[in-house]
């Protein structure tokens, strides 16, 4: 898995954990693709697509943060 996909996956995992806890939902990742980045689904078959966008305020910010 390349760095971009790893960041998308980690971000989606954290978001779904928060969302599920906050709203009593049960969404889980079912597919990692390009459009949308993440497809998830709950135990009732409801779908939630997630698009992760990385922003960079100044050149080099993201690589510096990621180490």
mmCIF file of the C-alpha atoms, coordinates in Angstrom:
data_MODEL
# 
_entry.id   MODEL 
# 
loop_
_atom_site.group_PDB 
_atom_site.id 
_atom_site.type_symbol 
_atom_site.label_atom_id 
_atom_site.label_alt_id 
_atom_site.label_comp_id 
_atom_site.label_asym_id 
_atom_site.label_entity_id 
_atom_site.label_seq_id 
_atom_site.pdbx_PDB_ins_code 
_atom_site.Cartn_x 
_atom_site.Cartn_y 
_atom_site.Cartn_z 
_atom_site.occupancy 
_atom_site.B_iso_or_equiv 
_atom_site.pdbx_formal_charge 
_atom_site.auth_seq_id 
_atom_site.auth_comp_id 
_atom_site.auth_asym_id 
_atom_site.auth_atom_id 
_atom_site.pdbx_PDB_model_num 
ATOM 1  C CA . UNK A 1 1  ? 0.000   0.000  0.000  1.00 0.00 ? 1  UNK A CA 1 
ATOM 2  C CA . UNK A 1 2  ? 1.475   3.348  -0.966 1.00 0.00 ? 2  UNK A CA 1 
ATOM 3  C CA . UNK A 1 3  ? 1.676   6.299  1.424  1.00 0.00 ? 3  UNK A CA 1 
ATOM 4  C CA . UNK A 1 4  ? -1.382  8.088  -0.003 1.00 0.00 ? 4  UNK A CA 1 
ATOM 5  C CA . UNK A 1 5  ? -3.597  5.011  0.364  1.00 0.00 ? 5  UNK A CA 1 
ATOM 6  C CA . UNK A 1 6  ? -2.251  4.363  3.870  1.00 0.00 ? 6  UNK A CA 1 
ATOM 7  C CA . UNK A 1 7  ? -3.200  7.920  4.889  1.00 0.00 ? 7  UNK A CA 1 
ATOM 8  C CA . UNK A 1 8  ? -6.670  7.554  3.356  1.00 0.00 ? 8  UNK A CA 1 
ATOM 9  C CA . UNK A 1 9  ? -7.234  4.241  5.131  1.00 0.00 ? 9  UNK A CA 1 
ATOM 10 C CA . UNK A 1 10 ? -6.030  5.523  8.500  1.00 0.00 ? 10 UNK A CA 1 
ATOM 11 C CA . UNK A 1 11 ? -8.152  8.672  8.172  1.00 0.00 ? 11 UNK A CA 1 
ATOM 12 C CA . UNK A 1 12 ? -11.262 6.678  7.243  1.00 0.00 ? 12 UNK A CA 1 
ATOM 13 C CA . UNK A 1 13 ? -10.696 4.199  10.087 1.00 0.00 ? 13 UNK A CA 1 
ATOM 14 C CA . UNK A 1 14 ? -10.449 7.044  12.611 1.00 0.00 ? 14 UNK A CA 1 
ATOM 15 C CA . UNK A 1 15 ? -13.481 8.848  11.166 1.00 0.00 ? 15 UNK A CA 1 
ATOM 16 C CA . UNK A 1 16 ? -15.658 5.722  11.165 1.00 0.00 ? 16 UNK A CA 1 
ATOM 17 C CA . UNK A 1 17 ? -14.657 4.872  14.726 1.00 0.00 ? 17 UNK A CA 1 
ATOM 18 C CA . UNK A 1 18 ? -15.673 8.385  15.839 1.00 0.00 ? 18 UNK A CA 1 
ATOM 19 C CA . UNK A 1 19 ? -18.865 8.403  13.740 1.00 0.00 ? 19 UNK A CA 1 
ATOM 20 C CA . UNK A 1 20 ? -19.953 4.953  14.924 1.00 0.00 ? 20 UNK A CA 1 
ATOM 21 C CA . UNK A 1 21 ? -19.367 5.862  18.576 1.00 0.00 ? 21 UNK A CA 1 
ATOM 22 C CA . UNK A 1 22 ? -21.070 9.244  18.263 1.00 0.00 ? 22 UNK A CA 1 
ATOM 23 C CA . UNK A 1 23 ? -24.176 8.009  16.440 1.00 0.00 ? 23 UNK A CA 1 
ATOM 24 C CA . UNK A 1 24 ? -24.395 4.350  17.476 1.00 0.00 ? 24 UNK A CA 1 
ATOM 25 C CA . UNK A 1 25 ? -23.735 3.240  13.905 1.00 0.00 ? 25 UNK A CA 1 
ATOM 26 C CA . UNK A 1 26 ? -21.852 0.200  12.624 1.00 0.00 ? 26 UNK A CA 1 
ATOM 27 C CA . UNK A 1 27 ? -20.097 1.352  9.445  1.00 0.00 ? 27 UNK A CA 1 
ATOM 28 C CA . UNK A 1 28 ? -17.113 -0.670 8.260  1.00 0.00 ? 28 UNK A CA 1 
ATOM 29 C CA . UNK A 1 29 ? -14.846 -0.246 5.263  1.00 0.00 ? 29 UNK A CA 1 
ATOM 30 C CA . UNK A 1 30 ? -15.817 -2.596 2.443  1.00 0.00 ? 30 UNK A CA 1 
ATOM 31 C CA . UNK A 1 31 ? -13.633 -1.210 -0.368 1.00 0.00 ? 31 UNK A CA 1 
ATOM 32 C CA . UNK A 1 32 ? -10.655 1.103  -0.827 1.00 0.00 ? 32 UNK A CA 1 
ATOM 33 C CA . UNK A 1 33 ? -10.621 2.558  -4.345 1.00 0.00 ? 33 UNK A CA 1 
ATOM 34 C CA . UNK A 1 34 ? -9.919  5.791  -6.186 1.00 0.00 ? 34 UNK A CA 1 
ATOM 35 C CA . UNK A 1 35 ? -13.379 7.286  -6.560 1.00 0.00 ? 35 UNK A CA 1 
ATOM 36 C CA . UNK A 1 36 ? -14.531 7.486  -3.825 1.00 0.00 ? 36 UNK A CA 1 
ATOM 37 C CA . UNK A 1 37 ? -11.475 6.706  -1.737 1.00 0.00 ? 37 UNK A CA 1 
ATOM 38 C CA . UNK A 1 38 ? -13.399 4.601  0.763  1.00 0.00 ? 38 UNK A CA 1 
ATOM 39 C CA . UNK A 1 39 ? -16.706 2.763  0.477  1.00 0.00 ? 39 UNK A CA 1 
ATOM 40 C CA . UNK A 1 40 ? -18.243 1.715  3.762  1.00 0.00 ? 40 UNK A CA 1 
ATOM 41 C CA . UNK A 1 41 ? -21.443 -0.013 4.785  1.00 0.00 ? 41 UNK A CA 1 
ATOM 42 C CA . UNK A 1 42 ? -23.325 -0.619 8.021  1.00 0.00 ? 42 UNK A CA 1 
ATOM 43 C CA . UNK A 1 43 ? -25.058 -3.790 9.227  1.00 0.00 ? 43 UNK A CA 1 
ATOM 44 C CA . UNK A 1 44 ? -28.334 -2.634 7.616  1.00 0.00 ? 44 UNK A CA 1 
ATOM 45 C CA . UNK A 1 45 ? -26.765 -2.223 4.160  1.00 0.00 ? 45 UNK A CA 1 
ATOM 46 C CA . UNK A 1 46 ? -26.641 1.593  4.301  1.00 0.00 ? 46 UNK A CA 1 
ATOM 47 C CA . UNK A 1 47 ? -23.664 2.917  2.364  1.00 0.00 ? 47 UNK A CA 1 
ATOM 48 C CA . UNK A 1 48 ? -21.339 5.778  3.259  1.00 0.00 ? 48 UNK A CA 1 
ATOM 49 C CA . UNK A 1 49 ? -18.691 6.915  0.778  1.00 0.00 ? 49 UNK A CA 1 
ATOM 50 C CA . UNK A 1 50 ? -15.665 8.845  2.042  1.00 0.00 ? 50 UNK A CA 1 
ATOM 51 C CA . UNK A 1 51 ? -13.335 11.063 0.023  1.00 0.00 ? 51 UNK A CA 1 
ATOM 52 C CA . UNK A 1 52 ? -10.153 12.052 1.854  1.00 0.00 ? 52 UNK A CA 1 
ATOM 53 C CA . UNK A 1 53 ? -8.437  15.269 0.765  1.00 0.00 ? 53 UNK A CA 1 
ATOM 54 C CA . UNK A 1 54 ? -5.029  16.314 2.017  1.00 0.00 ? 54 UNK A CA 1 
ATOM 55 C CA . UNK A 1 55 ? -4.328  20.018 2.059  1.00 0.00 ? 55 UNK A CA 1 
ATOM 56 C CA . UNK A 1 56 ? -1.017  21.795 2.164  1.00 0.00 ? 56 UNK A CA 1 
ATOM 57 C CA . UNK A 1 57 ? -0.805  25.390 3.350  1.00 0.00 ? 57 UNK A CA 1 
ATOM 58 C CA . UNK A 1 58 ? 2.860   25.794 2.557  1.00 0.00 ? 58 UNK A CA 1 
ATOM 59 C CA . UNK A 1 59 ? 5.098   23.725 0.317  1.00 0.00 ? 59 UNK A CA 1 
ATOM 60 C CA . UNK A 1 60 ? 6.591   20.892 2.343  1.00 0.00 ? 60 UNK A CA 1 
ATOM 61 C CA . UNK A 1 61 ? 4.067   20.990 5.239  1.00 0.00 ? 61 UNK A CA 1 
ATOM 62 C CA . UNK A 1 62 ? 2.656   17.520 4.676  1.00 0.00 ? 62 UNK A CA 1 
ATOM 63 C CA . UNK A 1 63 ? 6.017   15.735 4.270  1.00 0.00 ? 63 UNK A CA 1 
ATOM 64 C CA . UNK A 1 64 ? 7.304   17.538 7.377  1.00 0.00 ? 64 UNK A CA 1 
ATOM 65 C CA . UNK A 1 65 ? 4.281   16.480 9.427  1.00 0.00 ? 65 UNK A CA 1 
ATOM 66 C CA . UNK A 1 66 ? 4.464   12.895 8.184  1.00 0.00 ? 66 UNK A CA 1 
ATOM 67 C CA . UNK A 1 67 ? 8.178   12.679 8.932  1.00 0.00 ? 67 UNK A CA 1 
# 
